[in-house]
Amino acid sequence: MVTVTTQPAPPVTTGHSSWRRLWWVLVVAWGLVLTAVALASARTDPPTVREQRSIAQAQPIVDRALAEVARAAGPVAVVEVLGYELRPDCQIHSARDGLELDRVVLLHTAPGGEAAVLDRVAAQLPRGWEPVVRRQASGNVTLRADAGEFVGVHGGVVGPGQLRVTAGTGCRPAAPLTTAGAPAPDRAVATVDAVLSTLGGRAAQRRTESVVCPGGGAVTTVAADSAPGLAPGPLPQALRGVAPAGPVVAEPALLAYRDGDLGVVVRERDGVVTVSATRGCG
């Protein structure tokens, strides 16, 4: 006779299941913590890449950069503030298009003094912008600086006594820009009209551009274009009775001079005369 002994089944161990459940609880909790931190960072931390700031958010940085350049150059150059330049169809990344925003300030000085103006501007800009003036073997002189939040400043010589400094955003998400600016100073408007009248023309198009100065006030440029077909001849001779003696730049098609607290620039191109008068921060 064979006797079969039945052993009781071993108890079921639930340790592995408990650890597995605990593991998933920890994973989910950690994910929630990371999400909360990311949301808080997005609201409070400064941007770490350009595409985190739209064109509209970068606009005040661009204006501030030009105001700093104009303030620095004002005592040694005649300044002109130009309008915004928007370039479409840049790519933020492969699946998203954007816009690039540039704004320019033109500086006019005595021919041969261009490098000294850039040196002064670099010396007067905020140190945190790390401004650098480079002299190339070709004789060209350039300025570069970082205005913060991925806005770059660069400039150089574009002609005898003429410099162009640009503040640019690079490619950003599109957004409406702020268009409000300082009012046109009455004396600047009157000066522009008087110069055009002396040359036998009148304002066909007008514009006012301004940037707020670091210490208050604004650099404001009032400009007007004549109708096409105006041919005044060499500008220094045509405006001899209007422009004060000793202009900053005196070329046949470009005249820049100071008239009290205004910097005046007159240029002729393709039969259109443009006159601007700019009042600085002071």
Beta strands, then each sheet from edge to edge (+ up, - down):
strand 1: 78-93
strand 2: 96-108
strand 3: 132-135
strand 4: 141-148
strand 5: 151-159
strand 6: 162-172
strand 7: 203-212
strand 8: 218-226
strand 9: 249-251
strand 10: 254-259
strand 11: 262-269
strand 12: 272-279
sheet 1: 1+ 2- 6+ 5- 4+ 3-
sheet 2: 7+ 8- 12+ 11- 10+ 9-
end
